[in-house]
């Protein structure tokens, strides 16, 4: 596995949320994939709202963004699974989906599901069909491995000009609850550990592995990182992927 960890760099804050750490992946071959699989495993997380673990996928043409990921909440029954697409021309009639994505053009779908730490789940983005006009219907799916249960997050159509999925993707860990724009005044991010398994792409039923190409570690810009002069996040490779460990520094 090739992994490059970049040093902590200065950030220009445009909001209270930071999409870091980031792990960049690339499929072994081909392009224009019709299915994606990402396995996830939460080792530990705080019983509170704030973390967002997700994959950022890209259309083969135009590099339009599709998100699929999870957001733990205070109680398991309120945990969210999210599936979104960003850009003009995305439409949906699915009950779990709404127009707009992060305040811009697109569609955002979500469903409640009580996913738990210490259990395996898989996230899927899969092509269902192509319309007469060439638009692609995508479905976002959560698979509970232990319960052998599939949960549909939502479905939406993307324009024909986007084609299908590009070979590049990013896994990001986002803490959305920073209380101040000044890192020295921010509360330290809570401790959480998440296993990112190497993602898999599919094309016409054939499987393509992926590998990490680079990473970014800047999530530690809180008062713990300032005190210790090091990011409050680290990436730890294991046989099947990378462990994202955040909030490990003492106040």
C-alpha positions as CSV (number, residue, x, y, z in Angstrom):
1,X,0.0,0.0,0.0
2,X,1.3,3.4,-0.9
3,X,0.5,6.1,1.7
4,X,1.7,9.7,1.8
5,X,0.9,11.6,4.9
6,X,1.1,15.4,4.5
7,X,2.2,17.8,7.2
8,X,-0.2,20.1,9.0
9,X,-0.8,23.2,6.9
10,X,-2.5,26.5,7.3
11,X,-6.2,26.5,6.6
12,X,-8.5,29.2,5.1
13,X,-11.8,28.8,7.0
14,X,-14.9,29.3,4.9
15,X,-17.2,27.5,7.4
16,X,-17.1,25.8,10.8
17,X,-16.6,22.4,9.2
18,X,-13.4,20.8,8.0
19,X,-13.3,17.8,5.6
20,X,-10.1,16.3,7.1
21,X,-8.4,13.9,7.3
22,X,-8.7,12.9,3.7
23,X,-7.5,9.7,2.0
24,X,-7.3,9.7,-1.8
25,X,-7.9,6.4,-3.7
26,X,-7.6,5.3,-7.3
27,X,-9.0,2.2,-8.9
28,X,-6.5,-0.2,-10.4
29,X,-7.7,0.1,-14.0
30,X,-10.5,1.2,-16.2
31,X,-12.9,4.1,-15.7
32,X,-16.6,4.9,-16.0
33,X,-17.6,2.4,-13.4
34,X,-21.2,1.4,-12.7
35,X,-20.9,0.4,-9.0
36,X,-18.9,1.3,-5.9
37,X,-18.5,-0.6,-2.6
38,X,-17.0,0.9,0.6
39,X,-16.8,-1.2,3.8
40,X,-16.9,0.7,7.1
41,X,-16.2,-0.2,10.8
42,X,-16.5,2.2,13.7
43,X,-14.2,1.1,16.5
44,X,-15.3,3.9,18.8
45,X,-17.2,7.2,18.5
46,X,-18.6,9.7,21.0
47,X,-22.4,9.5,21.7
48,X,-23.0,12.9,20.1
49,X,-23.7,14.7,16.9
50,X,-20.7,15.9,14.9
51,X,-18.7,13.3,13.0
52,X,-19.3,12.6,9.3
53,X,-17.5,9.7,7.7
54,X,-18.0,9.6,4.0
55,X,-16.8,8.8,0.5
56,X,-16.6,11.5,-2.2
57,X,-17.1,9.9,-5.6
58,X,-16.8,11.8,-8.9
59,X,-18.6,11.5,-12.3
60,X,-16.4,10.3,-15.1
61,X,-17.1,13.5,-17.1
62,X,-17.2,16.9,-15.4
63,X,-15.9,15.6,-12.0
64,X,-19.3,16.2,-10.4
65,X,-19.4,15.0,-6.8
66,X,-21.5,12.3,-5.2
67,X,-21.4,11.7,-1.4
68,X,-22.3,8.6,0.5
69,X,-21.6,8.3,4.3
70,X,-22.8,8.1,7.8
71,X,-23.4,10.6,10.7
72,X,-23.7,9.2,14.2
73,X,-26.0,10.9,16.6
74,X,-26.7,11.0,20.3
75,X,-28.8,7.8,20.1
76,X,-28.5,4.9,17.7
77,X,-32.1,5.4,16.5
78,X,-31.2,8.9,15.2
79,X,-28.1,7.8,13.2
80,X,-28.1,9.1,9.6
81,X,-27.0,7.5,6.4
82,X,-26.6,10.1,3.6
83,X,-26.4,9.8,-0.2
84,X,-26.1,13.1,-2.3
85,X,-25.1,14.4,-5.7
86,X,-24.0,18.0,-6.4
87,X,-24.7,19.9,-9.6
88,X,-27.4,21.0,-12.0
89,X,-29.7,18.5,-13.7
90,X,-29.8,15.9,-10.8
91,X,-33.4,14.9,-10.1
92,X,-35.2,12.5,-7.8
93,X,-38.7,11.3,-7.0
94,X,-37.6,9.0,-4.2
95,X,-39.3,9.5,-0.8
96,X,-36.0,9.7,1.1
97,X,-34.6,12.5,-1.2
98,X,-34.9,16.3,-1.5
99,X,-33.8,18.9,-4.0
100,X,-30.6,20.7,-3.0
101,X,-27.3,19.6,-1.6
102,X,-25.4,21.6,1.0
103,X,-27.3,24.8,-0.1
104,X,-26.5,24.3,-3.8
105,X,-27.8,22.5,-6.9
106,X,-28.3,18.7,-6.5
107,X,-30.2,16.1,-4.5
108,X,-29.7,14.9,-1.0
109,X,-31.1,11.6,0.3
110,X,-31.1,10.3,3.9
111,X,-32.4,7.5,6.0
112,X,-32.2,6.7,9.8
113,X,-30.5,3.5,10.7
114,X,-29.1,2.3,14.1
115,X,-25.6,1.4,12.9
116,X,-23.3,0.5,15.8
117,X,-19.6,0.5,16.7
118,X,-17.8,-2.8,16.5
119,X,-19.9,-4.0,13.6
120,X,-19.3,-4.1,9.8
121,X,-21.4,-2.3,7.3
122,X,-21.0,-1.7,3.5
123,X,-22.0,1.3,1.5
124,X,-22.9,0.9,-2.2
125,X,-23.5,3.3,-5.0
126,X,-24.9,1.3,-7.9
127,X,-26.3,2.0,-11.3
128,X,-29.9,0.8,-11.6
129,X,-30.6,1.7,-15.3
130,X,-30.2,4.3,-18.0
131,X,-33.2,6.3,-19.3
132,X,-34.1,6.8,-22.9
133,X,-32.5,10.2,-22.8
134,X,-29.2,8.7,-21.4
135,X,-29.6,9.8,-17.8
136,X,-28.3,7.4,-15.1
137,X,-30.4,6.2,-12.2
138,X,-28.2,5.6,-9.1
139,X,-29.1,3.9,-5.9
140,X,-27.4,4.4,-2.5
141,X,-27.5,1.4,-0.3
142,X,-26.4,0.4,3.2
143,X,-25.7,-3.3,3.8
144,X,-25.7,-4.5,7.4
145,X,-23.3,-7.4,7.2
146,X,-24.2,-9.1,10.5
147,X,-28.0,-8.8,10.0
148,X,-27.6,-9.5,6.2
149,X,-30.0,-6.6,5.6
150,X,-30.1,-4.0,2.8
151,X,-31.4,-0.5,3.5
152,X,-32.0,1.8,0.5
153,X,-30.8,5.4,1.3
154,X,-32.3,6.9,-1.9
155,X,-32.2,7.1,-5.7
156,X,-31.5,9.9,-8.1
157,X,-30.9,10.6,-11.8
158,X,-27.7,12.2,-13.0
159,X,-27.4,13.8,-16.5
160,X,-26.2,11.7,-19.4
161,X,-23.2,14.1,-19.8
162,X,-21.8,13.0,-16.5
163,X,-21.4,9.4,-17.7
164,X,-20.7,7.0,-14.8
165,X,-18.1,6.9,-11.9
166,X,-14.5,8.1,-12.3
167,X,-11.7,5.9,-10.9
168,X,-10.7,8.5,-8.3
169,X,-12.4,9.0,-4.9
170,X,-11.7,10.5,-1.5
171,X,-12.7,9.2,1.9
172,X,-13.0,12.1,4.4
173,X,-13.6,12.5,8.1
174,X,-15.4,15.7,9.0
175,X,-16.0,17.2,12.4
176,X,-18.9,19.7,12.0
177,X,-19.2,21.1,15.5
178,X,-16.2,23.4,15.9
179,X,-17.1,26.2,18.3
180,X,-14.7,28.9,17.1
181,X,-12.9,29.9,13.9
182,X,-9.7,30.4,15.9
183,X,-8.0,26.9,16.2
184,X,-6.5,28.0,19.6
185,X,-10.0,28.5,21.0
186,X,-11.7,25.5,19.6
187,X,-12.7,22.6,21.8
188,X,-10.6,19.5,21.1
189,X,-12.3,17.1,18.8
190,X,-13.7,14.1,20.6
191,X,-11.9,10.7,20.4
192,X,-13.1,8.5,17.5
193,X,-11.6,5.6,15.5
194,X,-12.9,4.5,12.1
195,X,-11.6,1.8,9.8
196,X,-11.5,2.6,6.1
197,X,-11.3,-0.5,4.0
198,X,-9.9,-0.2,0.5
199,X,-12.8,0.7,-1.7
200,X,-13.9,-1.5,-4.7
201,X,-15.3,-0.5,-8.0
202,X,-17.3,-2.6,-10.5
203,X,-17.8,-2.4,-14.3
204,X,-20.1,-4.8,-16.1
205,X,-19.9,-7.3,-13.2
206,X,-16.1,-7.2,-13.1
207,X,-14.4,-6.1,-9.8
208,X,-11.6,-3.6,-9.6
209,X,-9.6,-2.9,-6.4
210,X,-8.3,0.5,-5.4
211,X,-5.3,1.8,-3.4
212,X,-4.5,4.9,-1.5
213,X,-2.4,7.4,-3.4
214,X,-2.0,10.3,-0.9
215,X,-3.6,11.7,2.3
216,X,-4.0,14.9,4.2
217,X,-3.9,15.4,7.9
218,X,-5.2,18.8,9.0
219,X,-8.1,17.8,11.2
220,X,-6.0,18.5,14.3
221,X,-6.4,22.3,14.1
222,X,-7.9,22.6,17.6
223,X,-6.5,23.8,20.9
224,X,-5.1,20.3,21.6
225,X,-3.1,20.4,18.3
226,X,-1.9,23.9,19.1
227,X,-0.8,22.8,22.6
228,X,1.0,19.7,21.4
229,X,2.2,21.2,18.0
230,X,0.9,18.2,16.1
231,X,-2.3,17.2,14.3
232,X,-5.1,15.8,16.5
233,X,-5.5,13.0,14.0
234,X,-3.4,10.2,12.6
235,X,-3.7,7.5,9.9
236,X,-2.6,4.0,10.8
237,X,-2.4,1.4,7.9
238,X,-3.7,-2.1,8.5
239,X,-3.9,-5.1,6.1
240,X,-7.1,-4.1,4.5
241,X,-7.0,-0.4,4.6
242,X,-6.3,2.6,6.9
243,X,-7.5,3.4,10.4
244,X,-8.5,7.1,11.0
245,X,-7.8,8.0,14.6
246,X,-9.0,11.4,15.7
247,X,-9.1,13.3,19.0
248,X,-6.4,11.3,20.7
249,X,-4.4,14.2,22.1
250,X,-5.0,15.3,25.8
251,X,-6.3,18.8,26.5
